[in-house]
């Protein structure tokens, strides 16, 4: 019934609709809200004390299973709306808000009364049936159409003033039935005669739509000529298919049908209701009640009165009506909270690893590790190299890269020896690389999510990645340069002193042999050419051999030092990415899991047949 349910232009105040706090941590107002929620559920389930604005007090019996299920569903729906308000627009949540508002409106009203509306098309005889049930002429009948211009109420007991005020029925249109034994069976029922649902007057149709959204049950009156009317089925019955347990469909004027024609029309009416998706209460199953009556002759009216009396005495119509409203709201919200085939929203380990790899590439972690390895090997060369090569080592150290451009060139040089060609993605700028990494994480995390939550995940990732390139640049400038060109000398292995002593010994051999040879040439020493030459050759050959051996021994420690430097830079970049992108996205996914759990409670604990 689009006229009833699509009233999204009406603003609603969700009040305390928000995430509930643990008991004992809220303010007094929040505790009061929790108590009012319980009172609300007891009211709509027919188990709360009080009889409305003019009724007396009664002891509240314990909640029925239906009332307990409704309480859980209303709590879940309230939390669902509270968690979703910043993710979904007000129109999307309007139906759920209306259900909560109407449920709250039941608080403090009489649980001992059941409000039943009689609705039908022009000429169906609903006003005649209304008068027949009341036992007195209350609603005007006649050939003039429309006859009923405003809702008229008849209450079989006191204490229903608050309910009638909610329906906006003025005192002049409130009536009492004729006192009789039959009337006693309907005690607690409030019957409302509505204007024609197909009236040519727009105000009449507005009355129908407004009241149908507030009553506990509806008696639809049809006649043999218009029981298949498209307006009735498409605008009202079909949208209210989930309210079958609080629905009566009465075929009036059966006295006009000869022989077995009434049964044939009733069978066709049941077929149409089944096509509308309305479950029929047959063979003891819950559902809509269908029967034929003649308000004019009284045929079937007694059976209808008995059914309505039993229905009223159960005092569960309000619970079933609101449960059906929750069912309908859950169906409409299903695409917003459930994505078919999605096992559970999370950021996979593969996605995390790829994201961290892209950030490490953006800050030049590989280049920094390579530079740190080269710096360690240069330091080993300085310590273990021959004096004659130290000038060259010093000159080479002056050319070491001290900028990110130099680190990037080192990375390119390191990868140039790879057997495959570098992908074209490496040619883009670091900022583009970071932005691409953020988009990839967002798309992976949003796979399978409903559209509003997928969009929220993407926006969270993009918002977190706005300042990420600058943060990574700062890491690259500070930590990257520090590990690539360290200010302090790298740590030395234990074998370095022995290597330094060996190199010093080789240098002393060269110096000693050279001095010995010079002394012979000058005539100071006895001429013996072979010993000094051998000493010099031993020093000259031994020095490079010691340096070569040290370079071989330094490869492992240098590689580990470079890997450690690369790991530190990768960890710094990954930590920045986690804080700015991964953790906010994970929090958004956690929020979605919370609302999905609440939606599951709203949708699965149904107490009415779908």
Secondary structure, DSSP 8 states (H G I E B T S, - for coil): -HHHH--TTS----TT-S----TTSS-HHHHHHHHHHHHHHHHHTT-SS--STT----------HHHHHHHHHHHHHHHHHHHHTTTS-TTTTHHHHHHHHHHHHTTTS-TT-EEEEEEE-TTS-HHHHHHHHHTS--S--SSSSS---S-EEEESSS--HHHHHHTT--GGGEEE---SHHHHHTTTEEEEE---TT-SSHHHHHHHHHHHTT-SEEEEEEETTTTT-HIIIIIIITTTGGGGGGEEEEEE-GGGS-TTHHHHHHHHHHHHHHHTT--B--TT-SSBEEEE-BTTTTBTHHHHHHHHHHHHHHT-HHHHHHHHHHHHHHHHHHHHH--TT-------HHHHHHHHHHHHHHTTHHHHHHHHHHHHHHHHHHHHS-HHHHHHHHHHHHTS--SHHHHHHHHHHHHHTSSS---GGGGS-HHHHHHHHHHHHHHHHHTT--HHHHHHHHHHHHHHHTTHHHHHHHHIIIIIHHHHS-SS-----TTHHHHHHHHHHHHHHHHHHHHHHHHHHHTSS---HHHHHHHHHHHHHHHHHHHHHHHHHHHHHHHHHHHHHHHHHHHHHHHHHIIIIIHHHHHHHHHHHHHHHHHHHHHHS--S--
